[in-house]
Amino acid sequence: MHIQLFSGQKNYPTVRNYISLAGAQGGFFCGDNCTDFGKMVNTVMKLVKKVIYSNFVQVRMTPAGYWRDPYNYEQYQELCGILAQINGECSNQSLATGKSNILALNKFVNVYSAIDEVLMPKTTGNFAMYEPKTGALLELEENPIYSEDKIGLKRLKEENKMISCRTDIYHMDFVGQEFYETHLKKILSGEEHLMNCE
């Protein structure tokens, strides 16, 4: 998000290499399986659906910026929060998605887990998301944001600048010493091809 909105803008550096570790790239939605923050957001959404997509909440509560409710997708599009904006999903897409900033990356390394117990969907770290209205899981290649190349991911992948690595570890293990040795250290030294990815 920050790359798309701010990279190279006044007072912000230009991002050339980006490493994402278990990020909510495809958005976050937990429905009836919410815990902690997700439960609070889901409760608010049921009571006052517009609140979570309001600019006030979007800029003050970082996780709210990732909230992508497939069962209230038209509202998500209409209110055009940060995630909808940069995904090119707004019903009136007059705002820039920041695609040029994504395409300017030299390298985008995306590490995620299929057994992540915090993020929902679990593979949102690889731009998986729930399909509007049906709630069916769409993995990266099925995701229209990728297949229609709305933000430049497909082109980045075709140019071998985007590397997706699935490693089946729990969410908090992304900050552990073992993960640093087996993955992060290799990425930082330019040897991401040596990572143990599924």
RAPEFEN-V668217 format. One record per run of one state. SS is the DSSP state (h for helix, s for strand, l for the rest). FROM is the first residue (numbers start at 1). TO is the last residue. If there is no record, write none. Layout:
((SS/FROM/TO) (SS/FROM/TO))
This chain:
((l/1/1) (h/2/6) (l/7/16) (s/17/21) (l/22/27) (s/28/28) (l/29/30) (h/31/33) (l/34/35) (h/36/47) (l/48/50) (h/51/53) (l/54/54) (h/55/60) (l/61/61) (h/62/66) (s/67/67) (l/68/69) (h/70/79) (l/80/81) (h/82/87) (l/88/98) (h/99/103) (l/104/106) (s/107/112) (l/113/121) (h/122/126) (l/127/128) (s/129/130) (l/131/136) (s/137/138) (l/139/139) (h/140/142) (l/143/143) (h/144/147) (l/148/152) (h/153/158) (l/159/161) (s/162/166) (l/167/170) (h/171/175) (l/176/176) (h/177/188) (l/189/191) (h/192/194) (l/195/198))
